[in-house]
Amino acid sequence: MIYRSPIGIDASVAASLREAYFREKPGSIGPFAARLGVPEVHVLAALKGDESTEIDLSHFDALMEALKGLNPVRFIVRTDGCVLESVGELGGYSRGKFFNIQNNPLHVHISPERLGSAFAVRKKDLSEKTSLALHVFNFEGGCAFRISPERIRIEGKLRGPYRPEQETGFQEILSTFALSSEQGARE
């Protein structure tokens, strides 16, 4: 299976996006991209080396296995008319027509052959806490899904830090699956 990143942005456009991003320091990348009229994937591509790292999807099953190190997670799917967030544990994987996650309450069917690129993002949120997430995009550059480790709850709210094993798991994903800038098509 060959994966090709849908990212084909001009260096000057990337520089403009980076400048706007660091000037405005938006809390969420999706709404920031929408406000600028650009795909979210272009913003993350522009931030490569700063707050995002492109991830190799050619070993999708191994990547999903490694993502279990972030458990518990928040699995997010966003469409033009809806945002679905579910908190649970990754696992219960199986393969058929889809890559299946069947681990209550997560019940997800993914078409890896429709995925074009992914970015691991480590950034500061509006409250200056570190935020970790994996953003996965289809070939058209639309967001397919996002996976974020779930923070420790303090007083019933997600105010705490990530668990040390989640931080370690995220770093291992970066170390194992980071796509070098020289790689184009991936097998």
Secondary structure as GFF3:
##gff-version 3
##sequence-region A 1 187
A	DSSP	alpha_helix	11	24	.	.	.	ID=ss1
A	DSSP	alpha_helix	29	36	.	.	.	ID=ss2
A	DSSP	alpha_helix	40	46	.	.	.	ID=ss3
A	DSSP	beta_strand	52	55	.	.	.	ID=ss4
A	DSSP	alpha_helix	60	67	.	.	.	ID=ss5
A	DSSP	three_ten_helix	68	70	.	.	.	ID=ss6
A	DSSP	beta_strand	73	78	.	.	.	ID=ss7
A	DSSP	beta_strand	83	88	.	.	.	ID=ss8
A	DSSP	beta_strand	93	95	.	.	.	ID=ss9
A	DSSP	beta_strand	99	103	.	.	.	ID=ss10
A	DSSP	beta_strand	106	110	.	.	.	ID=ss11
A	DSSP	three_ten_helix	112	114	.	.	.	ID=ss12
A	DSSP	beta_strand	115	124	.	.	.	ID=ss13
A	DSSP	beta_strand	130	138	.	.	.	ID=ss14
A	DSSP	beta_strand	143	149	.	.	.	ID=ss15
A	DSSP	alpha_helix	164	177	.	.	.	ID=ss16
###
